[in-house]
Structure formats: C-alpha cells, structure tokens
C-alpha cells in the first residue's frame, strides 16, 4: 500500500508529527504565526479520544500542559515570541520538576508585539536562557515540512526519555511554507514512552537518582502518590535545603543532557570535507545557505554548510573542529547576533567568524551570503 502523501504547511506537519508520536493533549492560546498547529489539533484530537483546550492565556496553557503530562499524557503547546515570554516561569517549573512537555515556538519579529507576520530567528538565546536558574535545555531547529514532521516526533521522544521540556524552534517561513510531506507508517519512526516505575507504590520515590539520571515517572491516578514542587527537593519530592542534596539535584538535571549528547544532538553536514569557509545556518536561512554553497562551489570557492537540527545543547565539539579546519565561519541568521556568539565562543579565534543579520521581516537571500563569503575571504 502506498504511503499517505500530502501538501501541507510546516505548522500542519508539526501537528501531524505530534499525533504520530502519541500526543493526546493540547493546551494553548492562539497567536500568529503558530495558530495552525492548534487548529489541526483541535480537529484531530477529539477524533482520537484526546483533549484540546484553549486556555485564557499562554501561562495557563503551560500550566495545563504540566498537569496533563503528570497524569501520563503527551502534551503539546504552540506559540510565538510574546507567548514564550509569558511561559518562562512554568518552563523552569517543568525543568526542576522534571515534567515532559513539548512547546513549539514559531518565531516572529520582536521584541514585544513586533512584526506578527514577519519571520525571525530572534528567540534562539531565549530558548536556552529564557527561564531563570541553572538548567538544561533541548531545542530542535528543523528546516523543511518533512523534517518538521519527523523532528516533532523526536521532540516527544526526547521529552519522554529525559523527563524535561523540549522546544521546537520554527520560524514563520518554515511554519507557513507548503511542501510535500510523506507520512510514516505505524512503527516506522521510533516512538518512546516514559519509563514507568518497577516498584510498588509504597516504595516509589519520584526523584530517586539511584535508579539513574532519569528516574521513572509514575502517572497521577495510577495508584502512585507523590509530591511535585518547584522547590529543590529530596528523592521523595518534598522540599529540602540540604546543600549536598540541592547540589546533587542541580547537577544531575544538567548532566542527564550533557552526558547524552550523542543521543540528543543531530546535525546536517553539506560539502564540509574540504570546506575553507563554513556556513553555520539553521531553519529557513539554511535553505538560502545551501543554495549559496552550490553557487560558490561553481565559482571555485570551497564552501560548505553545517546545519544544527539540535541547537541546544550547542554542538560545541563539531563547531570547534570546523574552526580548526576552515579559514572562516559565516553565520547568517534573522537576528542581530545570537547564535554567532556561540560560534565565536567555541571557535576561540582559530578562524574568522562573520555574521549576517537581518531583522526587517524579509528572509536572508543567497546573494547576501555569497557577498559576505567573498568579503571575508
């Protein structure tokens, strides 16, 4: 039987990927340019016995997500910049309480109301550092409708596997462009569910690190009773101020990500073997960068592209290797200098690092990239 194929927007592909991953709960608040995710979920979830709820605001949406996830649901929300700003406290709560949720941020111009219908990549640092305190973050940056579909599945897998919030950073161009999407058959893509406790309820400790860096998570209503809080806590979930316990908790929650980089990080490398200039690009901007690489190669310039599909944790090791190999790294992005700072930090002066920034609501085109490459060489 032939696979189902459809022409659809990136936002619609995101919703379909969530459904494939087993998402059965959506809470959100409509905001341009992410609303199509919610629209699809509002139609599809009731058909499947799932729950769709439009909350009073973006804060309530994330609170509802966390509550649903604690009952065992796979919970999704979609929003854009102003909504992400409102969500930050509860994202931090999901981090410290170790609750798996997935949030889609379709980036638009900002700050504040900014340019609701214009593309942007200006929430990249917010995705890592938007909430306060020391914490880990997993942030994915797909660049095509097919990739959005598949990376949404991966986002749920990572959230469930590591018991933490995972963000998908789209931009308005990726969200609203229409492309061919091939739907996966059941079982074709890996779908991960959180680990359930193997001990009886009376022995269960929700944050017992003797069970590993990611303790099993029992669902509320399944017979397991435990305490959830935004405070630092002991293994039983109740608050503690004991220095050694607080330190251990903070470090474990970061190490569960940093010790599993090979499982979490995913990148695309394009014509990098002999590249003397590397384009570090992501999201829709990477599509212009790929075209620019091909044109530069025709002119004899040894160009290549490094495209992170996992932006956080940042791919430090590979970027450092490329900085040792290349004469220059050029970072085109629709902001005034966010991820280029990470590239500069990791490159440590071993090569020239240049930036192309655009914040006027228009995409970065291949010609801009080609001109910048020729300038730095």
C-alpha positions as a printed NumPy array, in Angstrom:
array([[  0.   ,   0.   ,   0.   ],
       [  1.321,   3.416,  -0.956],
       [  2.188,   5.808,   1.825],
       [ -0.025,   8.783,   2.509],
       [  1.441,  11.925,   0.987],
       [  0.089,  15.437,   1.457],
       [  0.927,  19.017,   0.553],
       [  0.839,  20.941,   3.802],
       [  2.237,  23.81 ,   5.828],
       [  5.04 ,  23.353,   8.297],
       [  2.646,  24.077,  11.171],
       [  0.289,  21.378,   9.922],
       [  3.191,  18.945,   9.573],
       [  4.146,  19.708,  13.162],
       [  0.675,  18.782,  14.381],
       [  0.719,  15.563,  12.364],
       [  4.102,  14.638,  13.8  ],
       [  2.773,  15.19 ,  17.312],
       [ -0.166,  12.899,  16.622],
       [  2.178,  10.214,  15.291],
       [  4.236,  10.491,  18.491],
       [  1.137,   9.779,  20.555],
       [  0.278,  13.305,  21.638],
       [ -3.154,  13.17 ,  23.28 ],
       [ -3.353,  16.593,  24.926],
       [ -3.023,  20.125,  23.598],
       [ -3.369,  23.315,  25.603],
       [ -2.648,  26.652,  24.004],
       [ -3.689,  30.15 ,  23.155],
       [ -3.911,  31.317,  19.528],
       [ -1.12 ,  33.571,  18.332],
       [  0.273,  34.384,  14.908],
       [  2.148,  32.689,  13.258],
       [  1.618,  29.414,  15.152],
       [ -2.174,  29.097,  15.169],
       [ -2.435,  26.369,  12.515],
       [ -0.825,  23.885,  14.925],
       [ -3.675,  24.454,  17.36 ],
       [ -6.273,  24.381,  14.588],
       [ -5.197,  20.924,  13.41 ],
       [ -5.032,  19.583,  16.952],
       [ -8.491,  20.952,  17.746],
       [ -9.881,  18.921,  14.852],
       [ -7.854,  15.736,  15.226],
       [ -7.554,  15.16 ,  18.977],
       [-11.306,  14.739,  19.668],
       [-11.439,  12.11 ,  16.912],
       [ -8.785,  10.1  ,  18.77 ],
       [-10.108,  10.429,  22.301],
       [ -7.613,  13.165,  23.121],
       [ -8.157,  16.555,  24.718],
       [ -7.866,  20.023,  23.195],
       [ -8.285,  23.073,  25.387],
       [ -7.876,  26.761,  24.59 ],
       [ -6.723,  28.419,  27.786],
       [ -7.189,  32.01 ,  28.914],
       [ -3.55 ,  32.842,  28.119],
       [ -0.145,  31.304,  27.433],
       [  0.658,  30.97 ,  31.136],
       [ -2.432,  28.866,  31.734],
       [ -1.619,  26.776,  28.68 ],
       [  1.753,  25.664,  30.021],
       [  0.268,  25.039,  33.47 ],
       [ -2.372,  22.809,  31.872],
       [  0.328,  21.014,  29.88 ],
       [  2.294,  20.225,  33.011],
       [ -0.79 ,  18.952,  34.799],
       [ -1.766,  16.75 ,  31.866],
       [  1.753,  15.382,  31.5  ],
       [  1.787,  14.362,  35.163],
       [ -1.287,  12.222,  34.518],
       [  0.59 ,  10.396,  31.755],
       [ -0.448,  12.461,  28.741],
       [  1.88 ,  13.507,  25.963],
       [  1.236,  17.239,  25.941],
       [  1.855,  19.863,  23.25 ],
       [  1.577,  23.64 ,  23.053],
       [  2.364,  26.061,  20.23 ],
       [  3.036,  29.764,  20.498],
       [  5.219,  32.639,  19.33 ],
       [  7.533,  35.213,  20.932],
       [  5.166,  37.103,  23.274],
       [  3.68 ,  33.803,  24.402],
       [  7.12 ,  32.324,  25.05 ],
       [  7.946,  35.309,  27.235],
       [  4.902,  34.539,  29.377],
       [  5.717,  30.842,  29.641],
       [  9.211,  31.134,  31.066],
       [  8.412,  30.665,  34.756],
       [  6.483,  27.499,  34.067],
       [  9.144,  26.198,  31.693],
       [ 11.505,  26.494,  34.652],
       [  8.968,  24.636,  36.787],
       [  8.851,  21.816,  34.231],
       [ 12.662,  21.714,  34.27 ],
       [ 13.058,  21.38 ,  38.04 ],
       [ 10.02 ,  19.121,  38.491],
       [ 11.201,  17.04 ,  35.506],
       [  7.913,  17.019,  33.613],
       [  7.981,  16.061,  29.906],
       [  6.244,  18.619,  27.666],
       [  6.812,  19.861,  24.102],
       [  6.464,  23.535,  23.15 ],
       [  6.572,  24.823,  19.579],
       [  7.764,  28.406,  19.16 ],
       [  7.105,  29.827,  15.71 ],
       [  9.413,  32.826,  15.824],
       [  8.277,  36.222,  14.586],
       [  9.675,  39.748,  14.726],
       [ 10.077,  41.358,  18.132],
       [ 10.543,  42.385,  20.859],
       [  7.009,  42.849,  22.215],
       [  4.32 ,  42.674,  19.531],
       [  6.952,  43.377,  16.904],
       [  6.028,  42.05 ,  13.474],
       [  3.464,  39.258,  13.943],
       [  3.516,  38.106,  10.308],
       [  7.24 ,  38.564,   9.663],
       [  9.894,  35.84 ,  10.014],
       [ 12.543,  35.934,  12.698],
       [ 15.126,  33.808,  14.462],
       [ 15.477,  36.133,  17.42 ],
       [ 14.324,  33.774,  20.198],
       [ 17.323,  31.454,  19.999],
       [ 19.055,  32.61 ,  23.16 ],
       [ 15.712,  32.81 ,  24.955],
       [ 15.198,  29.122,  24.184],
       [ 18.227,  28.33 ,  26.323],
       [ 18.25 ,  31.114,  28.897],
       [ 14.667,  32.407,  28.998],
       [ 13.855,  30.887,  32.346],
       [ 15.99 ,  31.657,  35.38 ],
       [ 18.412,  29.401,  37.212],
       [ 20.847,  26.737,  36.071],
       [ 19.101,  24.21 ,  33.888],
       [ 19.491,  22.137,  30.757],
       [ 17.578,  22.697,  27.528],
       [ 16.847,  20.664,  24.42 ],
       [ 15.884,  22.777,  21.407],
       [ 15.314,  21.468,  17.867],
       [ 15.507,  23.531,  14.66 ],
       [ 14.024,  21.729,  11.623],
       [ 14.064,  23.422,   8.216],
       [ 11.556,  21.651,   5.939],
       [  7.998,  20.417,   6.297],
       [  9.108,  16.779,   6.185],
       [ 11.749,  17.498,   8.785],
       [  9.264,  19.363,  10.993],
       [  7.034,  16.278,  10.93 ],
       [  9.866,  13.928,  11.885],
       [ 11.588,  16.236,  14.365],
       [  8.319,  16.754,  16.224],
       [  8.246,  13.012,  16.804],
       [ 11.836,  13.22 ,  18.04 ],
       [ 10.949,  16.116,  20.33 ],
       [  8.353,  13.998,  22.11 ],
       [ 10.793,  11.1  ,  22.328],
       [ 13.437,  13.294,  23.955],
       [ 10.939,  14.852,  26.354],
       [  9.728,  11.445,  27.48 ],
       [ 13.18 ,   9.878,  27.648],
       [ 14.812,  12.672,  29.653],
       [ 11.786,  13.904,  31.633],
       [ 12.052,  17.539,  30.646],
       [ 10.567,  20.229,  28.405],
       [ 11.692,  20.195,  24.777],
       [ 11.255,  23.171,  22.469],
       [ 10.887,  23.187,  18.688],
       [ 12.097,  26.468,  17.188],
       [ 10.496,  27.19 ,  13.851],
       [ 10.414,  30.5  ,  12.037],
       [  7.453,  31.976,  10.194],
       [  8.812,  30.897,   6.81 ],
       [  9.183,  27.231,   7.784],
       [  5.815,  27.333,   9.54 ],
       [  3.844,  28.691,   6.581],
       [  5.592,  27.29 ,   3.523],
       [  3.87 ,  24.339,   1.857],
       [  5.772,  21.229,   0.848],
       [  5.253,  17.547,   0.212],
       [  5.119,  15.516,   3.409],
       [  5.28 ,  11.727,   3.441],
       [  3.535,  10.26 ,   6.468],
       [  5.324,   7.468,   8.298],
       [  3.621,   4.121,   8.758],
       [  2.943,   2.96 ,  12.33 ],
       [  6.205,   1.629,  13.74 ],
       [  8.343,   3.18 ,  11.024],
       [  9.553,   6.025,  13.255],
       [ 10.645,   5.293,  16.799],
       [  8.152,   6.387,  19.429],
       [  9.389,   6.462,  23.03 ],
       [  7.193,   6.457,  26.12 ],
       [  8.449,   7.465,  29.553],
       [  9.767,   4.769,  31.841],
       [  7.237,   3.681,  34.437],
       [  8.273,   2.662,  37.959],
       [  9.068,  -1.   ,  38.575],
       [  8.467,  -0.806,  42.323],
       [  5.124,  -0.867,  44.179],
       [  3.554,   2.471,  45.148],
       [  4.729,   2.329,  48.752],
       [  8.376,   2.115,  47.608],
       [  8.23 ,   4.726,  44.848],
       [ 10.443,   7.822,  45.038],
       [  9.855,  10.201,  42.109],
       [ 13.384,  11.669,  42.141],
       [ 15.429,   8.659,  43.22 ],
       [ 18.755,   9.057,  41.421],
       [ 19.83 ,   5.546,  42.428],
       [ 17.586,   4.467,  39.54 ],
       [ 19.688,   6.505,  37.092],
       [ 19.945,  10.081,  35.914],
       [ 16.316,   9.994,  34.75 ],
       [ 14.134,   8.429,  37.461],
       [ 10.974,   6.596,  36.332],
       [  7.838,   8.73 ,  36.295],
       [  4.54 ,   7.431,  37.642],
       [  1.294,   8.874,  36.361],
       [ -1.087,  10.602,  38.743],
       [ -4.167,   8.457,  39.087],
       [ -2.276,   5.195,  38.593],
       [ -2.086,   4.407,  42.298],
       [  1.203,   6.172,  42.931],
       [  1.097,   9.175,  45.27 ],
       [  3.977,  11.656,  45.303],
       [  4.78 ,  15.303,  45.823],
       [  5.606,  17.722,  42.969],
       [  7.119,  21.135,  43.658],
       [  9.18 ,  23.873,  42.077],
       [ 11.439,  23.876,  45.117],
       [ 14.668,  21.942,  45.381],
       [ 13.765,  18.574,  46.786],
       [ 14.903,  15.228,  48.087],
       [ 14.27 ,  11.886,  46.402],
       [ 10.738,  11.75 ,  47.836],
       [  9.785,  15.024,  46.121],
       [  9.474,  17.065,  49.31 ],
       [ 11.44 ,  20.322,  49.644],
       [ 14.936,  20.371,  51.1  ],
       [ 17.601,  22.967,  51.778],
       [ 20.356,  20.446,  52.488],
       [ 23.334,  21.676,  50.482],
       [ 24.501,  18.269,  49.289],
       [ 21.019,  17.284,  48.075],
       [ 20.401,  20.588,  46.286],
       [ 23.799,  20.416,  44.597],
       [ 23.271,  16.823,  43.504],
       [ 19.832,  17.584,  42.083],
       [ 21.   ,  20.603,  40.087],
       [ 23.974,  18.744,  38.637],
       [ 22.016,  15.601,  37.798],
       [ 19.385,  17.53 ,  35.876],
       [ 22.057,  19.147,  33.713],
       [ 24.189,  16.004,  33.397],
       [ 21.286,  13.896,  32.143],
       [ 21.548,  16.008,  28.986],
       [ 25.274,  16.727,  28.833],
       [ 26.218,  13.063,  29.353],
       [ 23.945,  12.   ,  26.482],
       [ 24.965,  14.414,  23.723],
       [ 25.446,  11.642,  21.168],
       [ 21.819,  10.636,  21.627],
       [ 20.411,  14.179,  21.664],
       [ 22.463,  16.124,  19.139],
       [ 21.68 ,  15.877,  15.441],
       [ 23.273,  17.895,  12.63 ],
       [ 23.49 ,  18.012,   8.854],
       [ 26.836,  18.494,   7.128],
       [ 26.927,  19.595,   3.494],
       [ 30.169,  19.627,   1.47 ],
       [ 32.346,  20.122,   4.53 ],
       [ 35.189,  17.682,   3.797],
       [ 37.361,  20.272,   2.077],
       [ 35.469,  23.443,   3.05 ],
       [ 37.554,  26.551,   3.636],
       [ 34.504,  28.619,   4.517],
       [ 31.67 ,  27.115,   6.553],
       [ 28.144,  28.492,   6.659],
       [ 26.598,  27.901,  10.078],
       [ 22.878,  28.122,   9.311],
       [ 19.578,  26.833,  10.658],
       [ 15.86 ,  26.983,   9.955],
       [ 14.717,  28.633,   6.743],
       [ 18.005,  30.543,   6.474],
       [ 19.795,  27.236,   5.875],
       [ 17.885,  26.877,   2.612],
       [ 19.446,  30.08 ,   1.301],
       [ 22.795,  28.924,   2.676],
       [ 22.643,  25.636,   0.771],
       [ 21.948,  27.495,  -2.468],
       [ 24.819,  29.851,  -1.721],
       [ 27.193,  26.927,  -1.152],
       [ 26.306,  25.452,  -4.542],
       [ 26.825,  28.778,  -6.318],
       [ 30.125,  29.436,  -4.547],
       [ 31.382,  25.987,  -5.499],
       [ 30.675,  26.795,  -9.148],
       [ 32.956,  29.803,  -8.734],
       [ 35.735,  27.713,  -7.215],
       [ 35.132,  28.705,  -3.594],
       [ 35.375,  25.732,  -1.25 ],
       [ 32.234,  26.379,   0.756],
       [ 30.191,  24.049,   2.928],
       [ 27.322,  24.2  ,   5.391],
       [ 26.912,  22.994,   8.96 ],
       [ 23.259,  22.884,   9.993],
       [ 22.302,  22.028,  13.574],
       [ 18.961,  20.298,  13.962],
       [ 19.653,  20.318,  17.695],
       [ 20.663,  23.88 ,  18.576],
       [ 20.703,  23.354,  22.329],
       [ 22.743,  21.735,  23.707],
       [ 25.047,  23.621,  21.36 ],
       [ 27.224,  21.419,  19.08 ],
       [ 30.461,  22.704,  20.583],
       [ 32.723,  19.799,  19.674],
       [ 31.954,  19.832,  15.947],
       [ 31.996,  23.614,  15.623],
       [ 35.417,  23.683,  17.304],
       [ 36.682,  21.111,  14.811],
       [ 35.366,  23.179,  11.896],
       [ 37.009,  26.301,  13.306],
       [ 40.337,  24.47 ,  13.227],
       [ 39.716,  23.316,   9.649],
       [ 38.24 ,  26.385,   7.96 ],
       [ 39.509,  29.866,   7.225],
       [ 36.133,  31.353,   8.123],
       [ 32.718,  30.545,   9.523],
       [ 29.859,  32.748,   8.33 ],
       [ 26.669,  32.75 ,  10.383],
       [ 23.553,  34.066,   8.584],
       [ 20.521,  34.436,  10.872],
       [ 17.418,  36.558,  11.138],
       [ 18.544,  38.405,  14.253],
       [ 21.307,  40.809,  15.171],
       [ 23.745,  38.266,  16.534],
       [ 22.538,  35.399,  18.711],
       [ 23.991,  32.052,  17.652],
       [ 27.066,  33.692,  16.147],
       [ 28.076,  34.451,  19.742],
       [ 28.195,  30.747,  20.46 ],
       [ 30.205,  30.141,  17.289],
       [ 32.694,  32.843,  18.287],
       [ 32.961,  31.444,  21.805],
       [ 33.714,  27.937,  20.575],
       [ 35.974,  28.996,  17.698],
       [ 38.314,  30.743,  20.173],
       [ 39.866,  32.876,  17.474],
       [ 41.042,  29.9  ,  15.409],
       [ 39.273,  31.226,  12.316],
       [ 37.462,  34.334,  11.154],
       [ 33.825,  34.422,  12.284],
       [ 31.425,  36.694,  10.379],
       [ 27.751,  37.42 ,  10.82 ],
       [ 24.874,  38.303,   8.526],
       [ 21.914,  39.668,  10.438],
       [ 18.527,  40.715,   9.149],
       [ 15.559,  41.923,  11.213],
       [ 13.402,  43.767,   8.677],
       [ 10.879,  40.963,   8.202],
       [ 12.492,  39.713,   4.998],
       [ 14.466,  36.457,   4.595],
       [ 18.227,  36.35 ,   4.126],
       [ 18.798,  35.598,   0.462],
       [ 21.651,  33.637,  -1.143],
       [ 23.136,  36.786,  -2.688],
       [ 23.726,  38.331,   0.739],
       [ 25.516,  35.21 ,   1.887],
       [ 27.656,  34.963,  -1.243],
       [ 28.715,  38.609,  -0.91 ],
       [ 29.689,  38.136,   2.748],
       [ 31.699,  34.991,   1.995],
       [ 33.67 ,  36.762,  -0.709],
       [ 34.309,  39.656,   1.648],
       [ 35.75 ,  37.508,   4.432],
       [ 37.924,  35.535,   2.024]])
